[in-house]
Every structure is written in structure tokens, then in C-alpha cells.
Amino acid sequence: MNIDYTKYSTADFAADPYFIKWLKNPDEKAIAFWEAWIISNPEKFETVSAAKTLIEGWVINPEVSANDAMAEVWSKIQDQIAEEEKPEGLIIKLISKPNFFKYAASFVGLLCCIGLYVMLFQRTENTVIVTHEGETKSVRLPDGSTVVLNSNSSIEWSGAWKPQQAREVTLTGEGYFSVTHQQNHQKFIVKTPDKLKVEVLGTEFTVSEKINKTRVVLNSGKVKLYLDNDDNSLIMKPGELVEVSNDAGREVTRRNVVPEVYSTWKDNLFVFDNTPLLEVASMIESDFGYKVKFADDSLKSRKITIKLPKRDLSLLLVSISEMLDLKIEKQKNRILIAQNPAVR
């Protein structure tokens, strides 16, 4: 952390998001940080304790809007003043300076609580999980659903999902989803940067968002794809693959496939079933960061069927070279695929 907490007052701690997270929704990192910081700064113990007492004493209904909370605060202040200013006979009671400062202090304190209320309950924090090159990661979502992210991918969602709201995530890259069905039939929606929307209830499927197209492969259940808006959609069945181009034409390709072939990366395998080399090259570029070049465009349509027990790029390239009798060279950050000169 780059913040100098040694200069913080009680009010500063009570308004600090990371301090509040430690008290209200802690994780291992926050707990470790604050426990170590307090030990290292014993002179701030009383200040931290006061801020902790203030925060832990809040009883605020998250269903109440900020405006309603403000109105409630004003009402309580006015009621308090009115109670103390009730006339006794014909005596008119004026607010003394000490009472004025008491009201002012109460009002400022309540305003701080309102500000913190807005920060805690009205602001929605986004959760973003990212994978890097050569990395996969299993992510558990707030509803218990899971997604396995392929390398160079990310998933984002907003806050904790409420029962009456759709469960929405935004995926960049590639992810394998296993969605839990909710008793209230709560929708689960996956959005991609190219405005494709996948709506499901409970199912398993893979979404792969690439530079020029987005691919959805359905393993089980049923999903509905919205191509641009709610009026342009199609329903997928298990075993189907749908590819949607990201250009203005939004060309749609639909075919039956073996779904498991398109999610073997999550099990650290290579499986290709009559797959064009162009598609294999696209996978290599997105998952391993190499730029793949073909010496002859006709090689792009050559197809391969293979299963390798280990997701090893060098092993894959050797296998392709031997099976299709090709010359494949791997350099620093690019791979060149050419016809083997011996067979020309």
C-alpha cells in the first residue's frame, strides 16, 4: 500500500475503503496487512480502535436510498431540537452556544455516516479476474457457478448478485462456464466486448472471444444468443457451435461438433478433431503469444485430428509436422509453417 496511514485521524480511517473492507468484508490479504500495520504502529492503536468502534456500530438498511437516509437524518435532528425547545409557559428557550456546537457536531457526524453509507451501499465494486500468457484459472462466481479462464483472458462482474437481478458477467478471451440453476430461474448472462450476449439458466458451455469473431460451444443445457439486441437472437442445442463475426455484417456460422474438443485446454490437453490449421494457429496465437505465419495460404485449410496428453506447444508442433509432412520453425516470437521441400 502506498498510503501513509500514520497521518490518519479517526475520521480518515472510518472513511478509508480498505480499512472498511478489513472490518466489513475481510480477505486474507486485508487481515494480514492491518494486523501487521497495527503491530508496527502501536501509537495509532487508540485512533484505530475508535474508528473500528464507529464503523462496527453502524446499523444501516442497504435497501434505503441515500436520499431517504438524508431525510431520516434531518428528521431526527429536527425532532431532537424540537424536544429540547418545547416552551415552558411563556418562557422562550434560546439555543445556547454549547447546544449549538452539540447539534453541529451531531449533524457533521451524521453527514459522515451518510457519506460512508453511500460509499458502502450505493457504490458497486466490480470484481475483475485476469489470466496471463500460459495461465489458466478456475473462478468461483457469487452464485456458486464456476468459470475456467483460458490464458490471456479476463472476467468481470459487478458486486453481489441479488435474487431479483440477472447474473451478469463480461468475458474477454475464453472461458468454460458451468452455471448453477437457481430455484427462482434467475438468468445468467455472459457479455463480450463485441456486444454478443449469451443467456442461460443452467448449463455448461465455452465462450471464446477473439479479434475477428466470437465462438460459443454448448456442452449441455440450452442457451440463447443475442447477436446485437433483444430482437436478433438464436437458441442453441447441445453439441452445437456458433461463430459470429465481429464486423458490421455479423456473419453467423452454425454447425454440430464434439464440444469437449473446444474445452480441453482447461484439462491441460490438446485435442483437435478434423480442425483446420488456421484454427490451430489462432489458438496458438491467443494462448501462447506467438505470431503464426503460413508460407502458402493453401496450408491454412489442411486439417488435423490428434489428441495429446499434455498441453505442450513444442510437442504439438512436432506432431503436426510429422502428420502433415510440413516444415515448422519456431523462432523468438513467431512460428513459420511451410510445405516440406522434400515432398515438392
SVG drawing of the C-alpha trace seen along z (x, -y; Angstrom):
<svg xmlns="http://www.w3.org/2000/svg" viewBox="-48 -34 62 72">
<polyline fill="none" stroke="black" stroke-width="0.4" points="0.0,0.0 1.3,-3.5 -0.9,-5.3 0.7,-6.8 -1.8,-5.7 0.4,-7.1 -1.1,-10.5 -4.7,-9.3 -7.2,-10.5 -10.2,-8.5 -12.4,-10.1 -9.8,-9.3 -9.8,-5.6 -13.6,-5.5 -13.8,-6.8 -11.0,-4.6 -12.3,-1.8 -9.5,0.6 -10.0,0.1 -13.7,0.6 -13.1,3.8 -11.0,5.2 -13.9,4.8 -16.9,5.5 -15.7,7.9 -12.2,9.0 -10.0,11.3 -6.7,12.9 -4.6,10.0 -6.5,7.3 -6.4,9.1 -2.6,9.7 -2.0,6.1 -3.9,4.4 -2.7,6.8 0.9,6.2 0.3,2.4 -1.2,2.1 1.7,4.0 4.2,1.8 2.3,-1.4 1.2,-1.0 0.8,-4.7 -2.2,-4.6 -4.0,-1.9 -6.5,-4.2 -7.2,-6.0 -7.8,-2.7 -9.9,-1.4 -12.1,-4.5 -12.6,-4.2 -13.4,-0.5 -16.0,-1.2 -17.6,-3.8 -17.8,-1.5 -18.9,1.6 -21.7,-0.5 -23.4,-1.3 -26.9,0.1 -28.0,-1.0 -30.6,0.7 -29.0,1.2 -32.5,1.1 -32.9,-2.6 -31.8,-5.1 -29.3,-7.8 -32.0,-10.5 -34.2,-8.7 -31.3,-8.3 -30.6,-12.0 -34.3,-12.8 -34.3,-10.5 -31.2,-12.2 -32.8,-15.7 -36.0,-14.4 -34.1,-13.1 -32.1,-16.3 -35.2,-18.4 -37.1,-16.2 -34.2,-16.5 -34.1,-20.2 -37.9,-20.5 -37.9,-18.3 -35.3,-20.4 -37.1,-23.7 -40.6,-22.9 -41.9,-26.1 -42.5,-26.1 -45.4,-28.6 -44.4,-31.9 -40.7,-31.2 -38.8,-31.3 -35.8,-29.0 -32.9,-30.0 -30.2,-27.7 -27.0,-28.4 -23.6,-28.2 -22.7,-24.8 -26.0,-23.4 -25.4,-24.8 -22.0,-23.1 -23.5,-19.9 -26.1,-20.0 -23.4,-21.0 -21.2,-18.1 -24.1,-15.7 -25.0,-16.9 -21.4,-16.6 -21.2,-13.1 -24.4,-12.1 -23.3,-13.5 -20.1,-11.4 -22.3,-8.4 -24.4,-9.2 -21.3,-9.6 -20.0,-6.3 -23.4,-4.7 -23.4,-5.9 -19.8,-4.6 -20.6,-1.2 -24.1,-0.5 -24.7,-2.8 -21.3,-2.3 -21.0,1.0 -17.5,2.5 -16.5,4.5 -14.6,7.7 -12.1,8.4 -10.1,11.7 -7.3,11.8 -5.1,14.6 -1.8,14.1 0.0,16.0 0.2,19.7 -2.0,19.5 -5.5,20.9 -7.6,20.2 -10.7,21.6 -13.0,18.8 -16.0,19.3 -18.7,16.8 -21.0,15.3 -23.9,17.7 -21.7,20.8 -21.2,21.1 -17.7,21.6 -15.7,20.5 -12.3,21.7 -10.4,18.9 -8.0,19.7 -4.8,17.8 -4.9,14.1 -8.5,13.8 -10.5,11.8 -13.9,11.9 -15.7,9.1 -18.8,8.8 -20.5,6.2 -21.0,6.6 -23.0,9.4 -26.0,10.5 -29.4,10.0 -32.2,12.6 -34.3,10.3 -31.5,9.3 -29.9,11.2 -26.4,12.7 -24.2,10.8 -20.5,11.2 -18.3,9.7 -15.8,12.1 -12.8,11.1 -10.8,14.0 -12.0,17.6 -13.8,19.2 -15.6,22.5 -18.7,22.0 -20.5,24.4 -23.7,22.5 -25.8,23.4 -29.5,23.4 -31.4,21.2 -34.8,22.1 -36.2,18.7 -35.0,19.3 -32.6,16.3 -31.0,15.6 -27.2,15.9 -25.8,13.7 -22.4,13.6 -21.5,10.4 -18.5,10.0 -16.8,6.7 -18.4,7.2 -21.9,6.9 -22.7,10.6 -24.9,11.8 -25.3,15.4 -28.3,16.1 -28.6,19.3 -30.4,20.9 -28.2,23.8 -25.7,25.4 -22.1,26.0 -20.6,24.1 -17.5,22.4 -17.3,18.8 -14.3,17.7 -14.0,14.1 -11.3,13.5 -10.1,10.5 -12.4,11.1 -15.1,13.5 -16.8,14.9 -17.4,18.6 -19.9,20.3 -19.9,24.1 -22.7,25.7 -21.9,28.9 -25.3,29.3 -28.5,27.5 -29.8,24.6 -28.6,21.1 -29.9,18.1 -27.6,15.9 -28.4,12.2 -26.3,11.0 -26.9,7.2 -30.1,6.6 -33.0,8.5 -34.7,8.7 -31.9,10.6 -31.3,13.9 -31.0,17.7 -31.3,20.7 -28.5,23.3 -28.8,27.0 -26.2,29.3 -23.4,30.2 -23.7,27.0 -21.0,24.5 -21.9,20.9 -19.4,18.4 -20.3,14.7 -18.1,12.4 -17.3,9.1 -17.6,6.9 -20.7,4.9 -22.2,7.8 -22.3,10.1 -22.0,13.3 -23.2,16.3 -21.8,19.9 -23.5,22.8 -22.5,26.5 -22.5,29.6 -19.2,30.5 -17.8,32.6 -18.0,30.0 -15.2,31.5 -12.7,30.7 -13.2,27.0 -12.6,27.1 -9.7,29.5 -7.4,26.6 -9.0,26.5 -7.7,30.0 -4.2,29.1 -4.7,31.3 -4.6,30.8 -7.5,32.3 -8.2,31.5 -11.0,33.2 -10.6,32.5 -9.5,29.0 -8.1,26.6 -4.6,25.4 -5.8,21.8 -7.9,22.5 -5.0,24.3 -2.8,21.2 -5.4,18.9 -5.3,21.0 -1.5,20.8 -1.5,17.0 -4.1,16.4 -2.9,19.0 0.9,18.8 1.6,15.4 3.3,16.4 2.5,14.9 1.9,17.8 2.8,17.3 1.9,19.6 4.3,19.7 1.3,20.8 -2.3,19.9 -3.4,23.3 -1.9,24.8 -4.4,23.0 -7.2,25.4 -5.1,28.5 -6.9,30.4 -5.6,32.4 -7.1,34.9 -4.9,35.5 -5.1,35.9 -2.0,35.1 -2.0,35.9 0.0,32.8 -0.6,29.2 3.0,28.8 3.4,26.4 6.7,28.0 5.1,31.5 2.1,30.2 4.3,28.6 6.4,31.7 3.2,33.8 1.7,31.5 4.9,31.5 5.1,35.3 1.4,36.0 1.0,33.4 4.6,33.6 5.2,29.9 8.3,27.8 7.6,25.8 10.1,23.4 9.6,21.7 11.6,18.5 11.6,15.9 8.0,14.8 6.8,16.3 6.1,19.7 6.5,20.3 4.6,23.1 5.7,24.2 5.5,27.2 8.3,29.7 10.7,29.1 11.3,32.9 7.8,33.5 7.6,30.8"/>
</svg>
